[in-house]
Amino acid sequence: MPREPAAGGGRRRRPRWDAEANRERLLAAAVTVMLREGRHVPLRTIAEEAGVGIATFYRKYADRDALMQALEHRAYDLLVGVLEEIAARPRSGREAIGEYLTRCLAMADQLVLPLHGAPPLVTDEAVNARRTIYRHLDAFLARGRSDGSVRGAANATDVIVFTSLLTQPLAHGPDWPLAARRQLALFLNALAAEGPTALPGPAIEHADIEAAFARHGLTSK
C-alpha cells in the first residue's frame, strides 16, 4: 500500500527521533551483550538483544568494525556531554575533575574507546571530540590552579590516562567499586599537592596521543 503523501508533496518520513532511538537501542544492546559475552559475540545476538532482525542490524552497521566505530563515537558524545554539564556549574577546578572521574566511573561500561582497546578513529569527528575533551579538562586544571585547589603538575593527558585505568575493573581484584573509589581519591589528593615526588617529563600532550592513534587509526566512518 503506498504511503500517504505529505502536505508538501513528498512522502511522509518517520520522525528523526525515531531513527535515533532505534540507533541508541542497538548500541546500548551491543554494549550489554559485549560485556556479557565479549566483543566477538555474534552480531545476530546483539540484534536479538535490541529486538530487531539481523537485516535491520546490517542496514545500520555493515560489519563489526562499523559497530565498534559507532560505539566509539557514542562514547565521545557521552564524555563531551558530561564535561559540558560540569563546565556550566560553579565548581573548583579539583571538584570539576573529581565529578568528571566519578561520572566516568559510573558509566565505565559504556566507554568503548581506544585507550580501552577499541581501534582508534582518526576521522575529523573523532579528533574534534578528543580535542573538546582535552580542552575542557585543561580548563578545569587551569581553574584549579587559579583557585588554589590544584597544585600538582598533572595535565589533561594525565587525567585521561587515569580515567582509562579507573574505568577498567581488575579481572580478579577484591571489591573493585571500593578499590576504584580509593584510587580516585588518591588521584584527587595528588592534584592538590606539589610533591614530594616530581613527575617525570616531558609531559605527554594531546598531540602525542593523536600521533599514536594516527599510526594505528581508522579513517572510515
C-alpha positions in Angstrom: 0.0 0.0 0.0 1.6 3.4 -1.0 2.4 5.9 1.7 0.1 8.9 2.1 1.7 11.9 0.5 2.9 14.6 2.9 1.4 18.1 2.7 4.4 19.4 0.9 4.1 16.9 -1.9 6.8 14.5 -0.7 6.3 11.2 1.2 5.8 11.1 4.9 9.0 10.4 6.8 9.3 8.8 10.2 10.4 11.4 12.8 14.2 11.7 13.1 14.0 11.0 16.8 12.6 7.5 16.0 15.6 6.6 13.9 17.9 8.0 16.6 16.0 5.9 19.3 16.5 2.8 17.2 20.2 3.6 16.8 20.6 4.1 20.5 18.8 0.8 21.3 21.1 -1.1 19.0 24.2 0.5 20.5 23.0 0.0 24.1 22.3 -3.6 23.3 25.8 -4.0 21.8 27.4 -2.7 25.0 25.2 -5.0 27.2 25.9 -8.1 25.1 29.6 -7.4 24.7 30.0 -7.0 28.5 28.2 -10.3 29.0 29.8 -12.4 26.2 32.8 -10.5 24.9 33.5 -8.3 21.9 33.4 -11.2 19.5 29.8 -12.1 20.3 27.8 -12.9 17.1 26.2 -9.8 15.7 22.9 -11.7 15.5 22.9 -11.9 19.3 23.2 -8.2 19.5 20.3 -7.8 17.1 18.2 -10.1 19.2 19.0 -8.2 22.4 17.9 -5.0 20.7 14.7 -6.6 19.4 15.4 -6.2 15.7 16.2 -8.6 12.9 19.7 -9.2 11.6 18.8 -7.5 8.3 17.9 -4.3 10.2 21.2 -4.5 12.1 23.2 -4.7 8.9 21.3 -1.8 7.4 22.7 0.3 10.3 26.1 -1.3 10.6 27.7 -3.2 7.7 30.1 -5.2 10.0 31.6 -5.4 13.4 34.1 -2.7 12.6 31.3 -0.3 11.7 29.6 -1.1 15.0 32.8 -0.5 17.0 33.3 2.8 15.4 29.7 3.8 16.2 30.3 2.8 19.8 33.4 4.9 20.0 31.6 8.0 18.6 28.8 7.3 21.1 31.4 7.2 24.0 32.9 10.6 22.9 29.4 12.1 22.8 28.8 10.8 26.4 32.0 12.3 27.6 31.6 15.7 25.9 28.0 15.9 27.3 29.3 15.2 30.9 32.1 17.8 30.5 29.7 20.5 29.2 27.4 19.9 32.2 30.2 20.2 34.7 31.7 23.2 33.0 28.4 25.0 33.4 28.4 24.6 37.2 30.2 26.6 39.8 32.9 24.2 40.9 36.6 24.5 41.9 38.9 23.0 39.4 39.6 20.0 41.6 35.9 19.4 42.2 35.2 19.6 38.5 37.9 16.9 37.8 36.5 14.8 40.7 33.0 15.0 39.3 34.2 14.0 35.9 36.1 11.0 37.2 33.1 9.9 39.3 30.7 10.1 36.4 33.1 8.3 34.1 33.4 5.5 36.7 29.6 5.3 36.9 29.3 4.8 33.1 32.5 2.8 32.6 30.8 0.0 30.7 29.7 2.5 28.1 33.1 3.8 27.3 34.3 1.9 24.2 37.4 3.9 23.5 40.9 3.5 22.0 42.6 3.5 25.5 40.3 0.7 26.4 41.4 -1.3 23.3 38.9 -0.1 20.6 40.5 0.7 17.2 41.5 4.4 17.3 39.4 6.5 15.0 41.2 9.4 13.3 38.2 10.9 11.5 37.6 14.6 11.8 34.7 14.0 14.1 36.7 11.8 16.4 39.7 14.1 16.5 37.5 17.1 17.2 35.7 15.2 20.0 39.0 14.3 21.7 40.2 17.9 21.3 37.0 19.1 23.0 37.5 16.6 25.9 41.1 17.8 26.3 40.1 21.4 26.2 37.6 21.0 29.0 40.0 19.1 31.2 42.7 21.6 30.6 40.3 24.4 31.5 39.4 22.6 34.8 43.0 22.2 35.7 43.7 25.9 34.9 40.7 26.9 37.0 42.1 24.7 39.8 45.5 26.4 39.7 43.7 29.8 39.7 41.5 29.0 42.7 44.3 27.1 44.6 42.6 23.7 44.5 45.2 22.2 42.1 48.9 22.4 42.8 50.2 19.3 41.2 51.9 19.3 37.8 49.3 17.0 36.1 47.9 17.9 32.7 44.8 16.8 30.8 46.6 13.8 29.4 47.3 12.6 32.9 43.6 12.9 33.7 42.6 11.0 30.5 45.1 8.2 31.2 44.0 7.9 34.8 40.3 7.8 33.6 41.1 4.9 31.3 42.7 2.9 34.1 40.0 3.8 36.6 37.2 2.6 34.2 38.7 -0.9 33.5 37.9 -3.2 36.5 40.6 -5.6 37.7 39.7 -9.0 36.5 40.1 -10.8 39.8 40.6 -8.0 42.3 38.6 -7.7 45.5 35.7 -5.2 45.8 36.5 -3.2 42.7 34.0 -0.4 43.4 35.7 0.3 46.7 39.2 0.0 45.2 38.2 2.3 42.3 36.9 5.0 44.7 40.0 4.8 46.7 42.2 5.3 43.6 40.0 8.2 42.6 40.5 9.9 46.0 44.3 9.3 45.9 44.4 10.9 42.4 42.5 14.0 43.6 44.7 14.3 46.7 47.7 14.2 44.3 46.3 17.1 42.3 46.1 19.2 45.5 49.8 18.6 46.3 53.1 19.6 44.6 55.1 16.6 45.7 57.2 15.4 47.3 57.9 13.3 44.2 58.3 15.2 41.0 56.6 14.0 37.9 59.0 12.6 35.2 59.0 14.5 32.0 58.5 15.7 29.4 54.7 15.8 29.8 52.6 13.8 27.3 50.4 16.2 25.4 47.3 15.9 23.2 49.4 15.9 20.1 51.3 12.9 21.3 48.0 10.9 21.8 46.8 11.9 18.3 50.2 10.9 16.8 49.9 7.5 18.4 46.4 7.0 17.2 47.3 8.1 13.7 49.9 5.3 13.5 47.1 2.7 14.0 44.0 4.7 13.2 40.9 4.2 11.2 39.6 6.9 8.9 36.4 5.3 7.7 33.1 6.1 9.4 
